[in-house]
Amino acid sequence: MIIFIIGGIIIPIDMTKITKEMAAKALECKTADDLVSLAKANGVTLTKEEAEAYLADLEDVELDEKALDKVAGGSCYTQTSCDNNECNPAHPKCFTGDSEVAVPGGVKCIKDLQLGDKVITLDASGKEIVGVVTEVVPPTEEDIVEVTFSNGTLWRTTESQTLYLGHEQNYMVKDAKGKKALLRDGGTATVTDVKFTGKRETVYDVLVGEEEDEDVIFVSGIAAEGYFTKGERGL
């Protein structure tokens, strides 16, 4: 199963069933109803709202032969990174610019992080190490969610940002109320509230390290998992 986030809408689709021909036909659909009918005929459930968002996302996209081959069978064509048939959007997992990221000796606002900067992260065993920023995601405008934790911490982020607790214990903040998140000191805090603000702001994100199991940063002392990860860390 692949999760697409298109226009802020989460769409789970079994892309292993999508052929190159089906992807090409989807591009030819002129209306949401046409796309819904095409999806239904090929065993894919798609609502009209999802279809409208999908068509809007494709307005400026041209898929060449190589890109169509990526779509067919489970890969992605735009604005996503794919890990073992699990797609994560590169941009929606982000924080507002004033969010403080743990760095050696202190903190730094995420908007000020640059390539080569050192940040606090975790290794595959969950041990704290110093990592290096290897990619800075271009800033983008996104809908903002406020996440409140039991220790008083407040995140201002996007609904698809992921909390990191341990191996296969990763939650998008939109589903995280009542769940725990990892603190830098090894303890945990519980998400007490998730509030959709209705506001759009510029958000920022970074990639840490060259290996997937390094991409954890601590934002206001709480572990956040980046978009590039496979969730293969140890406990």
MOPE-V865943 format. One record per backbone hydrogen bond with DSSP energy under -1.0 kcal/mol. CO is the residue of the C=O (numbers start at 1). NH is the residue of the N-H. If there is no record, write none. Layout:
co-><CO:CO>
nh-><NH:NH>
This chain:
co-><2:4:6:9:11:13:13:14:15:18:19:20:21:22:23:31:32:33:34:35:36:37:39:40:47:48:49:50:51:52:53:54:58:64:65:66:67:68:70:71:79:81:86:88:92:95:96:97:99:100:101:102:103:106:108:109:110:114:117:119:121:123:124:127:129:131:132:133:135:140:142:144:145:146:147:148:148:149:153:155:156:157:158:159:161:162:163:164:166:169:171:172:173:176:179:181:182:183:187:189:190:191:193:195:199:201:203:204:205:207:207:211:212:214:215:217:218:219:221:222:223:224:226>
nh-><13:11:9:6:4:2:15:17:18:73:23:24:25:26:27:35:36:37:38:39:40:41:44:43:51:52:53:54:55:56:57:58:61:68:69:70:71:72:75:74:90:88:83:81:94:204:99:111:110:220:108:120:106:103:101:112:113:117:133:131:129:126:234:123:121:119:209:116:207:203:201:197:157:195:155:192:193:152:149:147:96:145:161:174:173:225:171:182:169:165:163:175:176:179:191:189:223:186:183:181:150:178:148:146:144:142:140:95:137:134:135:214:215:216:226:224:102:222:184:219:164:217:229>
